[in-house]
Amino acid sequence: MTRPAARSGSRTSADRLARLLNLVPYLLARPGIEIAEAAGDLGVTERQLREDLELLWVCGLPGYGPGDLIDMAFDGDRVTITYDAGIDRPLRLTPDEALALVVALRMLAETPGVANREAVERALAKIENAAGDLVGAPVAVRLPGDTRQVEALRSAVEGGRALRITYYTAARDETSERTIDPLRMLMVGGRAYVEAWCRRAEAVRLFRADRIDAVAELDEPAVVPPQARPHDLTEGVFRPSPDLPLITLRIGRGERWITEYYPCERVEAGDGDQWLVSLRVTDLGWARRFVLGLGPDVTVVAPAELADQVRAQALAALEAYGTPVGDNAPSADPAVGAVTQ
């Protein structure tokens, strides 16, 4: 068979893959069919079909040697599949596969910052139409957080408008008013963020949508300085650096989850079930609240300043919940010693 000319650039890889998956079972059901007739049935040109047949010759099962690849025989302009490599049926989605695909596409359609939302929605419509009987009832997908906030942020990004927001900063446990010039919306770790130039900080900042208490679109365009650059989020939102405080904790079995959830610089096995864990934090105020929330099986090893802060906060909490002095009054010291050293 002569090598065909270069394939047309108008066909997409997805179109070709779908056609190839159905081509083998189609030919198996029609041994010896003329290429012109097959091309007409499949809605492609003879040249396109010959290209597909040539590609099938190098497709097959792992190993990809003789006896593994799809094989066919030609008799003039007629073709017969002689080995199908297991592709003997047109591709059909199971109910679970169809539902998973619909949910994934709906989640993508709802994700802020998707560049070509129209293409996602078109693909979703085609799949839902083809798999409607399999999926059954309509599927509704919503991102975590306040949908209205996310829509307001998305609208400002798409319209190029500045925003005034009321934002809660968890690291410092404070709420502030800010004017921002949005750059983009994005999803990281299942949460929606708006990345923007913060006029107060005079730098690019990430604002988590579910921590924005109020948002108002201003009657002025977003003005992003030329020096503003988006963050590299390939490794997550938090990027530990040597200039951030380093804390060391001794944790029990029940707190080992933090070594998977937070980037740790060091994890060492200690006595019994205990581990010694070191990680960078944004500031010691956040670290204090973090340690207090972990429970009694955590000990602050370093720095001493953090241990002092945790001890003072624990004593204040015990005093607030204290009972009148008497024979049954609990002692505060054991509880304090459980979280500090």
Salt bridges, closest charged atoms under 4 A:
GLU34 OE2 - ARG78 NH2 3.13
GLU51 OE1 - ARG11 NH2 2.51
ASP52 OD1 - ARG11 NH1 3.97
ASP52 OD1 - ARG16 NE 2.82
ASP52 OD2 - ARG19 NE 2.60
GLU54 OE1 - ARG3 NH1 3.47
ASP77 OD1 - ARG50 NH2 3.19
GLU128 OE2 - ARG106 NH2 2.86
ASP146 OD1 - ARG148 NE 3.72
GLU151 OE2 - ARG154 NH1 2.81
GLU174 OE2 - ARG172 NE 3.02
ASP181 OD1 - ARG199 NH2 2.79
GLU195 OE1 - ARG184 NE 2.43
GLU195 OE2 - HIS231 ND1 2.68
ASP210 OD2 - ARG191 NH1 3.13
ASP210 OD1 - ARG208 NE 2.80
ASP219 OD1 - ARG161 NH2 3.22
GLU220 OE1 - ARG199 NH2 3.06
GLU265 OE2 - ARG280 NE 2.64
GLU268 OE2 - ARG266 NH1 3.59
ASP273 OD1 - ARG253 NH2 3.22
ASP308 OD1 - ARG311 NH1 3.14
